[in-house]
Each structure stands twice: as C-alpha cells, then as structure tokens.
Amino acid sequence: MNANKERKYKLAIVGATGVVGRVAREVLEEKRLPISEYFFFSSYKSAGSKITFMGKEYTVRELKEDSFDEGFDFAIFSAGGETSKKFAPIAASKGCIVVDNSSAWRMDKDVPLVVPEVNSGEINKNNGIIANPNCSTIQAVVPLKVLDDKYKIKRIVYSTYQAVSGAGIKGINDLEHGNDENYTLEKFPHKIINNCLPHIDVFLENGYTKEEEKMINETRKILNKPDLKITATTVRVPVINSHSESINIEFENDFDLSELVETLKNSKGIIVQDNPENNIYPLATNATGSDEVFVGRIRRDYSIDNRHKYVGRCR
C-alpha cells in the first residue's frame, strides 16, 4: 500500500431525505471531499427510498441502534433533536465523529459549538460530538468575531428576518400553497404568505421565544463571552431561502467607520455589499447558494457612543 496515498473517509448522513439533508448532499457534491464511502439514513418512513448522489443511486437505510456498528469516520446529523439525543452518543461510542445540526448538544458544556471561520480550534476538544449552531447565529458570529477582536463588543441587539426553509419542508409548503383554498397549514399558526410572523419556535415564560434564546446563548458560547449583553427578536418572513438580520453592536473601543468596513472586507467568509447610492446591499436572492456572509448597510448609530449597525444576509 502506498503510504503517501491520501486517506479516504467513510461518511454517514442522518436525515438524508430532509431539506437540510438534501442541501448537505449538494454541498458534498460541490466540495468533493476525500470520502470513499457514503451511507444515507432516515426514519422508517423514508427508508427504502432511492436517491442519486454523485451519479450513483443509493438506497436510504432506516436509522437503528446498530447502524454504526460497521464503522464510520464521520456522521452528519440533521434529523432533529430527539434523534440526535438518542443516536449521536451511540455513533460516538463506535469511534464516529458526529457533526450535529440540531439544538440537542449546542449548550452542552462538553460539546464544542463550532463555526469554522470563528473558533475552529474548538473542534479538537470534542468527545465524539461537534455541534452546529443555529442558522441565524452562524451568519452573525462570522463578522461579530472579527469586530470583537478589534473593538471588543459590549452589547448586541439582534433582529432577524428568517426564511421559511428554516422551518423545513412544511414551512416551504405553507408559503407556496398558502393561498390555496383547500390547503391546511402544516407548520405555522398563521398564513406566512403576505405576513411576517414574530414567532419562531415556542414562547418562553420570559416573553422571548426559544429561537431568540438560542441566538443569545449560542453567541455567548461561540465568542467565549458568557456575560455579553444580548437581546434578540426573531421573525419569520415570506422568503424561501436565506435568512436576513439586522445587528446593532455597541463596542467598548472607539472606531473609525471606514477602517471597520475595510476590516470586514479583508476577512475570510465575508462579502461586503454596501453602496446604497447604487442600490447595492445584501439580498436573499443573491446570497442563496453561497457560503459567505453578505454584509451591508454599515453605519453608525448616532443615538449612542461606540455603536454601529449593519444588515447581513447569508445562505
């Protein structure tokens, strides 16, 4: 055997037939990673169905407690929190590293919560499970980390405008068929078409939603600032793909706005689109399908010292 030959890995995708699972397959086809074997798992409802991946047809397997006995190097989980809670530890016990897309493990103190552009060093601290943050948190912390390193963030105010794809296929159906007389809503409590719903996940006793609480707690964990002052309002909007958000940031240090913009422009994973005079700013339609975070409408907030505001959109 050639010792210099690149190692090939064995990968499992759990939740392969869902909205996120389909996107994961698209990204894997695009990236062409050094993976020699792929296996696709789902619940019993989708087990046995066929999917085409990289020109080859695969049969989707039912996820069971012995599914990882044959040995996998990595597994991508995107089948919901209950599935991850049950099966991720089983996979990890078999020597598989799980990248989990649910909220099940994000706030576990022994599980790293990772955005590669922000805190990739945390990956090596895993005990078999690596958590993937909330979709709106991911796009936010990429520019926030850059700005925190330079100016030290004191406070964050989040307002999000989240696409229906974040609610899965049922959310997409509610938008696409919302005006059909005989259609019964599958996901949302009200019609999303022509509406903005300030209601993502369940409401908590403190008046926030669970989605808002996720953004607050996950941002603190990823930036390693447990006492950072953050508030959030999350809204579902009638857009298919690409979440949008407004972020108002207060810094401890003063800043030069043009220098701040240049800092963002020169940072990995960020595309600055900020020319309002020519109607150039981030748009969901432009961001869809891109890995980068699109940032624009960067400006000072003159109501308080050391604060600036930007609007960003991402995939």
RANOR-V733549 format. One record per run of one state. SS is the DSSP state (@ for helix, = for strand, . for the rest). FROM is the first residue (numbers start at 1). LEN is the number of residues. Records with the same first field share a line. If there is no record, write none. Layout:
BEGIN
SS->FROM-LEN, FROM-LEN
END
This chain:
BEGIN
.->1-8, 15-4, 32-3, 43-7, 54-2, 60-1, 63-11, 78-3, 94-3, 101-11, 114-2, 126-3, 132-3, 152-1, 163-1, 177-19, 198-5, 204-5, 224-5, 238-6, 252-5, 266-4, 273-2, 279-1, 281-3, 288-5, 301-6, 315-1
=->9-6, 35-8, 50-4, 56-4, 61-2, 74-4, 97-4, 112-2, 129-3, 153-10, 196-2, 203-1, 209-1, 229-9, 244-8, 270-3, 275-1, 280-1, 293-8, 307-8
@->19-13, 81-13, 116-10, 135-17, 164-13, 210-14, 257-9, 276-3, 284-4
END
